Amino acid sequence: MSPKKPVATAKKAPKKAPKKAAKKAAKKAGDVVEAVAQAVSLVDKPVPGAPGSEPPAFEEPTEPRTPPAPKPDQAGPQVVSATGEPAGDDELVRAQHGEFLTTSTGLRLRDTDHSLKAGPRGPTLLQDHHLREKITHFDHERIPERVVHARGAGAHGVFVGYGTADAVSLAEFLGEGVETPVFVRFSTVLGSRGSADTVRDTRGFATKFYTEQGTFDLVGNNIPVFFIQDGIKFPDVVHAAKPHPDREIPQAQSAHDTFWDFVSLHTEGQHHTMWNMSDRGIPRSYRTMEGFGVHTFRCLNAAGETSLVKFHWKPRLGVHSLVWEEAQLLAGLDPDFHRRDLYDAIESGAHPQWELGVQVFPDVPEQVFEGIDLLDPTKIVPEELAPVQPIGLLTLTANPTNFFAETEQVAFHVGHLVPGIDVTDDPLLQARLFSYVDTQLSRLGGPNFNQIPINRPHAPVNDMLRDGFHQHADHTGVAPYRPNSLDGGCPFHAGSTDGAFTDVPVTVPAASKVRENPASYDDHFSQVRLFWTSMTPVEQEHIVSAYSFELGKCYEQAIKERQLVALANIDDELCSRVAQGLGLPAPERTIEYDEPEPSPALSQVGEIWPTDGRMVGVVVDPAGDLEAVAEMRETLLAAGLLPLLIAPHGGDLGNGLVAQRTFATARSVEFDAIVVAGAAPPAPDAVPARDAKAGDASTVASDPRVGLLVEECFRHSKSIAAFGEGRSILDELAISGAGVTTSDDAADVVDDLMTLLGAHRVWERFATTV
């Protein structure tokens, strides 16, 4: 990190976006992470993913004892009262405790396996209060899932401000060195709770800051623009993107007629669609996913000056994606891939980090910057015009203790603001201000959802709101109104020196009430073309493939032809290549377009990033050089990577090594790179009757499933290394070239592998048509 530099308002396009932040505050952020990390090295840690905090006994335990503590990587919401007062107790005080099974009122039970019956074969008796309580509670365990963003994963963390935002916002949590607990929920948009993680979809990136001034929710996505410009269309776009109402298919995808019918008619959605058809639509993990606040917000500083800002989350590991075949395989092999990746990274100590940054613009009456309407949620401001300036560091440090209580019940709202941050007149944002409160009333059973522990603010609450379902606060006083004299006048209004929220007094222009958009909203294609021209040839190939697949899944020819017209208005070559895949003629464009200046910040290719938490599959022969494997494994662990040993069989391999995967259970899509450390002969289960991947093992010297593993990695442009006897596998498959490293010495291939992984993929290995 470079020395602290205050955030400045963008005035003109600099030649190069500066990358400076507060070194002192960043160091403190690192100290916070170190404090929550385990006091053991990665080398000493077990492989993440154990289901419990203690290994189970073989026999059923019979001696009463208290429940085991959570795993070291788990944490619950900080203990505060329903009105935001620190409780001073351990966060596990809310967890169930005691060594004996009880009813919900604490009555100890001697049996929960048999109903109370009139004799062993008689009818069940109505008086069985335990049966009724147990079944009744079970019948009501589920709450309505979110209409959108139903499939999610969450984690606890801490945010540390750099102090560089002081010139823009008086929000105290952005101050230098200020530590704020957070809870972050990542999600997909379209699918149900049971859908797969790796579908092509927008991802949610919602952060709850538990600040001392109240809760601030930054509720954004991994795509900076939205499908629609006005929130009144939100039910329409969701209805169009969700499964067809008659058959309830397809699940968790946009490759169907109603979606493309909508976006080809509402061409304002073309920008978001282009992002979604790019590699951004299938992230490698939540840890390598950018986040955006989408809307423009208005900030107020201590001097009473206002600025317009856009929020950005920049992942420390860089922005990386899957390729389409990987995403499809993972949806079947491991539909929980993104959840597992996040949880395992936190458990192993590779704590994910993002820098929060802002683009800052003058708050002029037109609310336009460089000709771009800042209130249009389908537009971006290229980073080359307004650099993203870092203002703080987010680190995720703990997994939830209970998924339902925390991740499922967390309730975000764009109207949860703090002094110094206010909303604008963006019509999509305005609708969200209503919708987010309204949806919690049905999902969480009433108006007191902010009293659920994960939602409780960490600031004192005296809101005069009373009663309702699930009221946890035991309110005192007799006068929940103001002014009053019976409660001594309490609560009082906060003054300007008391940290009160200020609604920025923006002048609303005198105008007639109309249902229409400003003329600046009519440009639906210039920024889509900017995105397309900013992609490398490899990324453009992926976009063409995505459009061809999605439109190829549509039934109606008219919808395909209409969308091709929209693509022609973006780029002639894009339209021609997609039309070729659909077997349709490429239409003429209906508008003229200019040649935009490409924005390198939009591409995912070309930089080198940290490799913390990357997964490396190590193919092992139990009869091979296990000492070299053990040394290499320790080197990879010490470097922050997570090596998983893949062997012919599970269990002990010798030399202190244990297999985490077998040739039957491993698949290339789980790993970022492969190291072939041995050439084991076909295992006993390498027969089609047991594993279809095995094929005919009688014709090869080594297990054919290792060959499949390596070939898939090569096809997906991942790094491949081999040493010792493992080199024979690559020779047998004729695998060589860019991104393939071999040596007699394991240390040599590890060094090469670390360098290759920094680029995420071996991009030059991808074929392109241009």
C-alpha positions in Angstrom: 0.0 0.0 0.0 1.2 3.5 -0.8 1.0 6.5 1.6 -2.5 7.8 2.5 -4.0 10.1 -0.2 -7.5 11.6 0.3 -10.2 10.6 -2.2 -10.5 13.3 -4.8 -13.5 14.3 -7.0 -13.0 13.3 -10.6 -12.5 16.3 -12.9 -11.0 14.9 -16.1 -9.7 11.7 -17.5 -6.2 11.0 -16.2 -3.9 8.9 -18.4 -3.6 6.2 -15.8 -5.8 5.4 -12.8 -3.7 5.8 -9.6 -3.4 2.7 -7.3 -2.8 4.3 -3.9 -4.2 3.7 -0.4 -3.4 4.3 3.2 -0.3 2.2 4.2 -0.8 2.8 7.9 -4.5 1.9 7.9 -3.9 -1.1 5.6 -1.3 -2.4 8.1 -3.8 -2.1 10.8 -6.2 -4.1 8.7 -3.6 -6.8 8.4 -3.1 -6.8 12.1 -6.8 -7.4 12.6 -6.7 -10.4 10.2 -3.6 -11.7 12.1 -5.5 -11.4 15.4 -8.3 -13.6 14.2 -6.1 -16.2 12.4 -5.1 -19.4 14.2 -1.7 -19.4 15.9 -0.6 -22.3 13.7 0.9 -22.3 10.3 -1.0 -23.5 7.2 1.4 -26.5 7.1 0.1 -27.7 10.5 -3.6 -27.2 9.6 -5.8 -30.1 8.6 -7.4 -30.1 5.2 -10.6 -28.0 5.4 -14.0 -29.5 5.1 -14.4 -31.6 8.3 -18.1 -31.6 9.1 -17.6 -31.1 12.9 -15.2 -29.7 15.4 -14.3 -33.2 16.8 -13.7 -36.5 14.9 -16.6 -38.9 15.7 -16.2 -42.1 17.7 -16.9 -45.4 15.9 -19.4 -46.4 18.6 -22.4 -44.4 19.5 -21.5 -42.1 22.4 -23.5 -42.9 25.6 -21.9 -40.8 28.3 -23.8 -37.4 28.7 -21.7 -34.4 27.9 -22.1 -30.8 26.7 -22.2 -30.2 22.9 -18.8 -29.7 21.2 -17.7 -26.2 20.6 -18.0 -24.8 17.0 -15.0 -25.2 14.6 -12.3 -22.6 15.0 -13.3 -21.0 11.7 -16.9 -20.4 12.8 -18.4 -17.4 14.6 -21.9 -16.2 15.4 -23.3 -12.6 15.4 -21.8 -10.4 18.0 -23.9 -10.5 21.1 -26.0 -7.4 21.4 -29.5 -6.9 22.8 -32.6 -6.5 20.7 -32.0 -2.7 21.1 -28.4 -2.7 20.1 -26.8 -2.7 23.6 -23.6 -4.8 24.0 -24.4 -7.9 26.0 -20.9 -8.6 27.1 -21.5 -12.4 26.7 -19.8 -14.9 24.5 -21.5 -15.1 21.0 -22.3 -18.7 21.7 -24.6 -17.8 24.6 -27.5 -18.1 22.1 -26.5 -21.6 21.1 -28.3 -24.6 22.6 -26.4 -26.1 25.5 -26.7 -28.7 28.2 -25.9 -32.4 28.0 -29.5 -33.7 27.9 -32.2 -33.6 25.3 -35.1 -31.3 26.3 -38.3 -29.7 25.0 -38.3 -26.1 24.0 -39.1 -25.2 27.6 -36.2 -27.1 29.1 -38.0 -30.3 30.1 -35.6 -33.2 30.0 -36.7 -36.1 27.8 -36.0 -39.8 28.2 -37.0 -40.8 24.6 -37.4 -39.1 21.3 -37.6 -42.2 19.0 -41.0 -43.5 20.0 -44.4 -41.9 20.1 -46.7 -42.4 23.1 -49.0 -45.2 22.1 -51.8 -47.3 23.7 -49.6 -50.4 23.8 -46.7 -51.3 21.4 -49.1 -51.8 18.5 -51.8 -49.4 19.5 -52.8 -45.9 18.2 -50.7 -42.8 19.0 -52.2 -40.8 21.9 -53.2 -37.2 21.4 -51.6 -36.4 24.8 -48.1 -36.9 23.5 -47.0 -33.3 23.9 -43.4 -34.0 22.8 -44.6 -35.5 19.5 -46.9 -32.5 18.9 -44.1 -30.0 19.6 -41.5 -31.8 17.6 -43.7 -32.3 14.5 -45.3 -28.9 14.7 -42.0 -27.2 14.8 -40.7 -29.3 12.0 -43.8 -28.4 9.9 -42.9 -24.7 10.3 -39.1 -24.9 9.9 -39.0 -23.4 6.4 -39.6 -19.8 5.7 -40.3 -18.4 2.2 -37.1 -18.2 0.2 -36.0 -15.0 -1.3 -37.8 -14.3 -4.6 -34.4 -13.5 -6.1 -31.0 -14.2 -4.6 -32.4 -17.3 -2.9 -29.2 -19.3 -3.3 -26.5 -17.7 -1.1 -23.5 -18.1 1.2 -22.4 -15.8 3.9 -19.4 -15.1 6.2 -18.4 -12.8 9.0 -15.5 -10.3 8.8 -14.1 -7.0 9.6 -13.8 -3.7 7.6 -11.0 -1.3 8.3 -11.2 2.3 7.0 -8.2 4.0 5.4 -9.3 7.5 6.3 -8.9 8.5 2.6 -12.7 9.2 2.2 -12.8 12.1 4.7 -12.9 14.6 1.9 -16.0 13.0 0.5 -18.0 11.5 3.5 -18.3 12.1 7.2 -19.3 8.4 7.7 -17.3 7.5 10.8 -16.7 3.8 9.8 -14.6 5.1 6.9 -12.2 6.9 9.2 -8.6 5.9 9.4 -8.1 2.6 11.3 -11.7 2.3 12.4 -12.7 -1.4 12.6 -16.3 -2.3 11.8 -17.7 -5.9 12.1 -19.5 -7.0 8.9 -21.5 -9.8 7.5 -21.4 -10.5 3.8 -23.8 -12.6 1.7 -23.0 -13.7 -1.8 -25.7 -15.2 -4.0 -27.0 -16.1 -7.4 -30.1 -14.2 -8.7 -32.3 -16.6 -10.6 -32.1 -20.0 -9.0 -33.9 -21.5 -6.0 -32.2 -22.3 -2.8 -31.4 -25.8 -4.2 -29.9 -24.7 -7.5 -26.3 -25.0 -8.5 -23.6 -22.4 -7.7 -21.9 -22.3 -11.1 -24.8 -21.4 -13.4 -24.4 -18.4 -15.7 -26.0 -15.7 -13.7 -25.5 -12.4 -11.9 -24.1 -12.7 -8.4 -25.2 -10.6 -5.4 -22.5 -9.0 -3.1 -24.3 -7.6 -0.1 -22.4 -6.3 2.9 -23.9 -5.4 6.3 -21.6 -2.9 8.2 -22.4 -2.9 12.0 -21.2 0.7 12.5 -21.5 2.6 15.8 -23.7 5.1 13.9 -26.2 2.4 12.9 -26.3 -0.3 10.3 -25.1 0.5 6.7 -26.0 -2.0 4.0 -24.2 -1.9 0.7 -26.4 -4.2 -1.4 -24.8 -4.7 -4.8 -23.9 -7.2 -7.5 -20.8 -8.5 -9.3 -22.0 -6.6 -12.4 -22.0 -2.8 -12.2 -25.1 -2.3 -14.4 -28.7 -3.6 -14.2 -31.2 -4.9 -16.7 -33.7 -2.1 -16.3 -33.6 1.6 -15.7 -36.8 2.0 -13.6 -37.7 -0.2 -10.7 -41.3 -0.5 -11.8 -40.0 -3.1 -14.4 -38.4 -5.2 -11.8 -41.3 -7.7 -11.4 -41.3 -8.0 -15.2 -37.6 -8.8 -15.7 -37.7 -11.3 -12.8 -40.8 -13.0 -14.2 -39.1 -13.1 -17.6 -35.9 -14.6 -16.2 -37.4 -17.1 -13.8 -38.5 -20.6 -15.0 -41.6 -20.6 -17.2 -44.7 -20.6 -15.1 -46.4 -23.5 -16.7 -43.5 -26.1 -16.4 -41.3 -24.5 -13.8 -38.3 -25.0 -16.1 -35.5 -24.2 -16.8 -34.0 -23.7 -13.4 -31.4 -21.1 -12.6 -30.6 -20.0 -16.1 -31.5 -17.4 -18.7 -31.2 -19.7 -21.7 -34.9 -19.7 -22.5 -37.5 -17.8 -24.5 -39.1 -15.5 -21.9 -35.8 -14.0 -20.9 -34.6 -13.3 -24.4 -38.1 -12.1 -25.4 -37.9 -9.5 -22.6 -34.3 -8.2 -23.2 -34.7 -8.1 -27.0 -37.8 -5.9 -26.5 -36.4 -3.9 -23.6 -33.0 -3.1 -25.2 -31.9 -1.2 -22.1 -31.1 -4.7 -20.8 -28.4 -5.3 -23.4 -25.6 -3.9 -21.4 -26.2 -6.1 -18.4 -26.8 -9.1 -20.8 -23.4 -8.5 -22.4 -21.7 -8.6 -19.0 -23.6 -11.8 -18.1 -22.6 -13.5 -21.4 -19.0 -12.7 -20.7 -16.8 -14.7 -18.3 -18.2 -12.4 -15.5 -21.3 -14.5 -15.6 -19.5 -17.6 -14.3 -17.0 -16.5 -11.6 -14.3 -18.9 -10.5 -15.3 -18.2 -6.9 -16.8 -15.6 -4.7 -13.3 -14.8 -3.6 -12.3 -13.7 -7.1 -15.4 -11.7 -7.9 -15.7 -8.0 -8.2 -18.5 -6.1 -6.5 -20.4 -3.0 -7.4 -22.9 -0.8 -5.6 -24.6 -0.4 -9.1 -26.3 2.9 -8.2 -24.8 6.4 -7.8 -25.0 7.6 -4.1 -24.7 11.1 -2.7 -22.1 11.6 0.0 -21.8 14.5 2.5 -18.5 15.5 4.2 -18.0 17.3 7.5 -17.9 20.7 5.7 -21.4 20.2 4.3 -20.1 19.6 0.7 -21.7 16.9 -1.4 -20.3 14.5 -4.0 -21.8 11.7 -6.1 -20.1 8.4 -5.8 -20.1 4.8 -7.1 -18.9 2.0 -4.8 -16.6 -0.8 -6.0 -15.2 -3.9 -4.3 -11.9 -5.0 -5.8 -10.8 -8.6 -4.8 -7.2 -8.9 -3.7 -6.9 -12.1 -5.7 -8.1 -10.5 -8.9 -11.2 -11.1 -11.0 -11.2 -14.7 -12.4 -13.8 -16.9 -14.0 -14.6 -20.5 -15.0 -14.8 -21.6 -18.6 -18.2 -22.8 -19.7 -17.4 -26.5 -19.7 -16.1 -26.3 -16.2 -19.2 -24.5 -15.0 -21.4 -27.2 -16.6 -19.4 -30.1 -15.1 -19.3 -28.5 -11.7 -23.1 -28.0 -11.7 -23.4 -31.8 -11.6 -20.2 -32.8 -9.8 -20.3 -30.2 -7.0 -23.3 -27.9 -7.2 -22.0 -26.3 -3.9 -18.7 -25.4 -5.5 -18.7 -21.7 -4.6 -20.0 -22.2 -1.1 -17.4 -24.9 -0.4 -14.6 -22.7 -1.9 -15.5 -19.8 0.4 -15.9 -21.8 3.6 -12.8 -23.9 3.0 -10.6 -20.8 2.2 -11.7 -19.2 5.5 -11.2 -22.4 7.5 -7.7 -22.9 6.0 -6.7 -19.3 6.9 -6.7 -17.9 3.3 -9.1 -15.1 4.4 -10.6 -13.4 1.4 -10.1 -9.7 1.0 -11.5 -6.9 -1.0 -10.7 -3.2 -1.1 -13.7 -0.9 -1.1 -13.2 2.0 -3.5 -15.2 4.9 -4.9 -15.4 6.8 -8.1 -16.2 10.4 -7.1 -18.0 12.9 -9.3 -19.0 16.6 -8.9 -22.5 16.9 -7.5 -23.8 19.1 -10.3 -27.5 19.7 -11.0 -27.4 17.7 -14.2 -25.9 14.7 -12.4 -23.9 13.9 -15.5 -20.2 13.1 -15.9 -18.3 13.1 -19.2 -21.7 12.8 -21.0 -22.7 9.8 -18.9 -26.0 10.1 -16.9 -25.1 9.1 -13.3 -28.7 8.2 -12.5 -29.0 5.6 -15.2 -28.3 2.2 -13.6 -27.6 0.6 -17.0 -24.4 2.8 -17.5 -20.9 2.7 -16.1 -18.3 5.4 -15.8 -15.0 3.8 -17.2 -12.3 3.7 -14.6 -10.0 5.4 -17.1 -12.3 8.5 -16.8 -12.8 8.3 -13.0 -10.3 6.1 -11.1 -11.5 3.8 -8.3 -9.9 5.2 -5.2 -9.4 2.8 -2.2 -11.1 3.8 1.0 -11.0 0.6 3.1 -10.2 -3.1 3.4 -12.7 -5.9 3.9 -11.5 -9.3 5.3 -13.7 -12.3 5.8 -12.5 -14.1 8.9 -15.2 -16.5 10.1 -17.8 -18.9 8.7 -21.4 -18.9 10.1 -22.1 -21.2 13.0 -25.7 -21.7 11.8 -26.6 -21.2 8.2 -30.3 -20.6 8.7 -30.0 -18.2 11.7 -27.4 -16.1 10.0 -27.1 -16.5 6.2 -30.8 -17.2 5.6 -32.3 -14.7 8.0 -29.9 -11.8 7.3 -32.0 -8.9 5.9 -30.5 -6.2 3.8 -32.0 -2.9 2.8 -30.5 -0.1 0.6 -32.2 2.3 3.0 -30.0 1.3 5.9 -27.8 4.4 5.7 -25.4 6.2 8.0 -24.6 9.9 8.3 -22.5 10.9 5.3 -24.1 8.5 2.7 -27.4 9.2 1.1 -29.4 8.0 -1.9 -30.0 9.7 -5.2 -33.0 9.9 -7.6 -32.0 6.8 -9.6 -35.5 5.4 -10.3 -34.3 1.8 -9.8 -32.8 2.7 -6.4 -36.0 4.6 -5.4 -38.1 1.4 -6.0 -35.6 -0.7 -4.0 -36.0 1.6 -1.0 -39.6 0.4 -0.8 -39.2 -3.2 -1.9 -36.5 -4.3 0.6 -38.6 -3.5 3.7 -41.7 -4.9 2.1 -40.2 -8.3 1.2 -38.9 -8.9 4.8 -42.4 -8.7 6.2 -43.5 -11.9 4.5 -40.1 -13.7 4.6 -39.3 -13.1 8.2 -42.8 -13.0 9.7 -43.4 -9.4 10.7 -41.9 -6.0 11.2 -39.3 -6.9 13.9 -36.8 -8.6 11.5 -34.1 -6.2 12.6 -34.2 -7.8 16.1 -33.1 -11.2 14.7 -29.5 -11.6 16.1 -27.7 -11.4 12.7 -29.6 -8.2 11.9 -29.3 -6.4 15.2 -27.5 -3.1 15.0 -24.5 -2.4 17.1 -25.7 1.1 18.0 -28.3 2.1 20.6 -31.9 1.8 19.4 -34.9 3.8 20.7 -37.3 3.7 17.8 -40.7 3.9 19.5 -41.8 1.0 17.4 -43.8 -1.5 19.5 -45.3 -5.0 19.5 -45.7 -7.1 16.3 -44.7 -10.7 15.6 -41.3 -11.8 17.2 -40.8 -8.7 19.4 -37.7 -9.6 21.4 -37.2 -6.3 23.1 -38.7 -5.9 26.6 -39.6 -2.2 26.3 -40.1 0.0 29.3 -41.8 3.3 29.6 -45.4 4.3 29.0 -45.1 6.9 26.2 -43.9 5.5 22.9 -44.6 8.8 21.2 -43.1 12.2 21.1 -43.2 14.8 22.4 -44.1 13.3 25.8 -43.6 14.2 29.4 -44.5 10.9 31.0 -41.1 9.3 30.0 -39.2 12.5 30.7 -39.4 13.5 27.1 -37.3 10.6 26.0 -36.4 9.8 23.2 -35.2 13.2 21.9 -34.3 14.4 18.5 -30.6 14.3 17.7 -28.9 17.6 16.8 -26.3 18.3 14.1 -23.6 17.7 16.7 -25.1 14.4 17.9 -24.4 12.4 14.7 -27.9 12.7 13.3 -28.5 11.5 9.8 -29.0 14.4 7.4 -31.2 14.2 4.3 -29.1 16.2 1.9 -31.3 19.1 0.9 -31.3 18.6 -2.9 -33.4 20.9 -5.0 -36.1 19.0 -6.8 -36.8 20.7 -10.2 -40.3 21.9 -10.8 -41.9 19.6 -13.3 -45.1 17.9 -14.3 -45.9 14.5 -13.0 -45.0 12.1 -15.9 -44.3 8.5 -16.6 -41.3 8.8 -18.8 -37.5 8.7 -18.8 -35.0 11.5 -19.6 -33.7 11.5 -23.1 -30.2 10.4 -21.9 -31.7 7.0 -21.0 -32.4 6.3 -24.7 -28.8 5.2 -25.5 -28.9 1.4 -25.0 -25.9 0.3 -27.1 -22.9 2.6 -26.9 -21.7 1.2 -23.6 -22.4 -2.4 -24.6 -20.1 -1.8 -27.6 -17.5 -0.3 -25.1 -17.5 -3.6 -23.2 -17.2 -5.7 -26.3 -14.3 -3.7 -27.8 -12.5 -3.8 -24.4 -12.4 -7.6 -24.4 -9.4 -9.6 -25.6 -9.9 -12.1 -28.5 -10.2 -15.0 -26.0 -12.9 -13.2 -24.0 -14.8 -12.3 -27.2 -14.8 -15.9 -28.2 -16.4 -16.8 -24.9 -19.0 -14.1 -25.3 -19.9 -15.4 -28.8 -20.2 -19.0 -27.4 -22.4 -17.8 -24.6 -24.8 -15.9 -26.9 -24.9 -18.9 -29.3 -25.7 -21.3 -26.5 -28.3 -19.2 -24.8 -30.1 -18.2 -28.0 -29.8 -21.7 -29.3 -31.8 -22.9 -26.4 -34.7 -20.7 -27.3 -37.6 -22.2 -29.2 -39.1 -19.3 -31.0 -37.3 -18.1 -34.2 -38.6 -14.6 -33.9 -36.9 -14.1 -30.5 -33.6 -15.2 -31.9 -33.9 -12.9 -34.9 -34.9 -10.0 -32.7 -31.9 -10.4 -30.4 -29.6 -10.7 -33.4 -30.7 -7.2 -34.4 -29.7 -6.0 -31.0 -26.3 -7.7 -31.4 -25.9 -6.0 -34.8 -26.4 -2.6 -33.1 -23.5 -3.6 -30.8 -21.0 -5.0 -33.3 -21.3 -6.4 -36.8 -18.7 -9.1 -36.2 -20.3 -10.2 -32.9 -23.7 -10.5 -34.7 -22.2 -12.4 -37.6 -20.5 -15.0 -35.5 -23.5 -15.6 -33.3 -25.8 -15.8 -36.3 -23.5 -18.3 -37.9 -23.8 -20.5 -34.7 -27.6 -20.2 -34.9 -27.7 -21.0 -38.7 -29.4 -17.6 -39.3 -28.6 -14.7 -41.6 -26.9 -11.7 -39.8 -29.3 -8.7 -39.9 -28.2 -5.1 -40.7 -27.8 -2.8 -37.8 -30.5 -0.2 -37.3 -28.3 2.5 -35.7 -24.9 4.1 -36.3 -22.2 3.6 -33.7 -19.0 5.3 -32.8 -15.7 3.6 -32.0 -15.2 3.9 -28.2 -11.9 4.1 -26.5 -11.4 0.6 -24.9 -11.4 0.3 -21.1 -8.6 -2.1 -20.1 -10.2 -2.3 -16.6 -13.1 -4.3 -18.0 -10.9 -7.2 -19.1 -9.9 -10.0 -16.8 -6.7 -10.9 -18.8 -3.2 -9.7 -18.5 -2.3 -9.1 -14.9 -0.6 -11.2 -12.2 -2.5 -11.9 -8.9 -1.9 -13.5 -5.5 -2.5 -17.2 -5.4 -3.8 -17.6 -1.8 -6.2 -20.4 -1.3 -5.8 -21.8 -4.9 -6.6 -25.6 -5.2 -3.8 -27.8 -6.6 -4.5 -31.5 -7.3 -1.5 -33.7 -6.8 -1.6 -37.1 -8.4 0.2 -39.6 -6.3 1.5 -43.2 -6.8 1.6 -44.9 -3.3 4.6 -46.9 -4.6 6.4 -43.8 -5.9 8.6 -41.1 -4.3 6.4 -40.1 -1.4 9.1 -38.1 0.4 9.3 -35.7 -2.5 5.5 -35.4 -2.5 5.5 -34.6 1.2 8.1 -31.9 0.7 6.3 -30.4 -2.2 3.0 -30.4 -0.2 4.5 -28.5 2.6 6.0 -26.0 0.2 2.6 -25.4 -1.4 0.9 -25.1 2.0 3.5 -22.6 3.2 2.8 -20.5 0.1 -0.9 -20.3 0.9 -2.1 -22.9 -1.6 -4.2 -25.9 -0.8 -2.9 -29.1 -2.3 -5.2 -32.1 -2.3 -3.6 -35.6 -2.8 -5.3 -37.8 -5.5 -4.5 -41.5 -5.3 -5.7 -44.9 -6.5 -7.4 -45.4 -3.1 -8.3 -43.4 -0.1 -6.8 -43.4 3.3 -3.2 -43.7 4.4 -0.6 -43.6 1.5 2.5 -43.9 3.7 5.1 -41.4 4.7 2.5 -39.5 6.7 0.4 -38.7 3.6 -3.4 -39.2 3.4 -5.4 -39.1 0.2 -8.1 -36.5 0.0 -9.4 -37.6 -3.4 -9.2 -40.8 -5.4 -9.1 -41.4 -9.1 -12.8 -42.2 -8.9 -13.8 -39.1 -7.0 -11.5 -36.4 -8.4 -12.3 -34.3 -11.5 -10.3 -31.5 -13.0 -12.8 -28.7 -12.5 -12.2 -28.8 -8.7 -8.6 -27.7 -9.2 -6.8 -24.6 -10.4 -3.7 -26.7 -11.4 -2.6 -30.3 -11.5 0.8 -31.7 -10.4 1.4 -35.3 -11.6 3.8 -36.7 -9.1 3.5 -40.4 -10.0 2.3 -42.9 -12.6 0.2 -45.4 -10.8 -1.0 -48.4 -12.7 -4.8 -48.9 -13.2 -6.5 -49.3 -9.8 -8.8 -52.2 -9.1 -11.9 -50.0 -9.6 -10.7 -48.8 -13.0 -13.4 -50.7 -14.8 -16.5 -49.3 -16.5 -18.8 -51.2 -14.2 -17.6 -49.2 -11.3 -16.5 -45.9 -12.9 -17.5 -44.8 -16.4 -14.5 -42.5 -16.5 -12.2 -45.5 -16.5 -12.9 -46.7 -20.0 -10.7 -49.6 -21.1 -7.8 -49.7 -18.7 -6.4 -52.8 -20.2 -4.7 -50.8 -23.1 -2.8 -48.3 -21.0 0.1 -48.5 -18.5 -1.3 -45.9 -16.0 -4.8 -45.3 -14.7 -6.8 -43.8 -17.6 -8.7 -41.5 -15.1 -5.4 -39.6 -14.5 -5.2 -39.0 -18.3 -8.7 -37.6 -18.3 -7.8 -35.3 -15.4 -4.8 -34.0 -17.2 -6.5 -33.6 -20.6 -9.4 -31.6 -19.1 -6.9 -29.3 -17.4 -5.1 -28.8 -20.6 -8.3 -28.1 -22.5 -9.4 -25.6 -19.9 -6.0 -23.8 -20.1 -4.9 -24.6 -16.6 -1.3 -25.0 -15.4 0.1 -28.6 -15.4 3.3 -29.8 -13.8 4.9 -33.2 -13.6 8.1 -34.5 -11.9 9.7 -37.8 -11.5 7.7 -40.8 -12.8 4.7 -38.4 -13.4 6.4 -37.1 -16.5 5.5 -40.4 -18.3 1.8 -39.5 -18.1 2.4 -36.3 -20.0 4.5 -38.1 -22.5 1.9 -40.8 -23.0 -0.8 -38.0 -23.6 1.6 -35.8 -25.7 0.8 -32.9 -23.4 3.4 -30.1 -23.7 3.7 -26.4 -24.5 2.7 -23.2 -22.8 1.7 -23.7 -19.1 3.2 -27.2 -18.9 6.3 -27.6 -16.7 8.3 -30.8 -16.0 11.5 -31.6 -14.1 13.3 -34.2 -12.1 13.1 -32.0 -9.1 9.7 -31.2 -7.4 11.0 -27.8 -6.2 11.6 -26.6 -9.8 8.0 -27.4 -10.9 6.6 -25.7 -7.8 8.3 -22.4 -8.6 7.1 -22.5 -12.2 3.6 -23.5 -11.0 3.4 -20.5 -8.7 4.3 -18.1 -11.5 1.8 -19.7 -13.9 -1.1 -19.6 -11.3 -0.7 -15.8 -10.9 -2.2 -15.3 -14.3 -5.1 -17.7 -13.4 -5.0 -19.4 -16.8 -2.6 -20.1 -19.7 -4.5 -17.7 -21.9 -2.4 -18.2 -25.0 -3.5 -21.9 -25.0 -7.1 -20.8 -25.9 -7.8 -20.9 -29.6 -9.5 -17.9 -31.3 -11.0 -17.4 -34.7 -9.5 -13.9 -35.2 
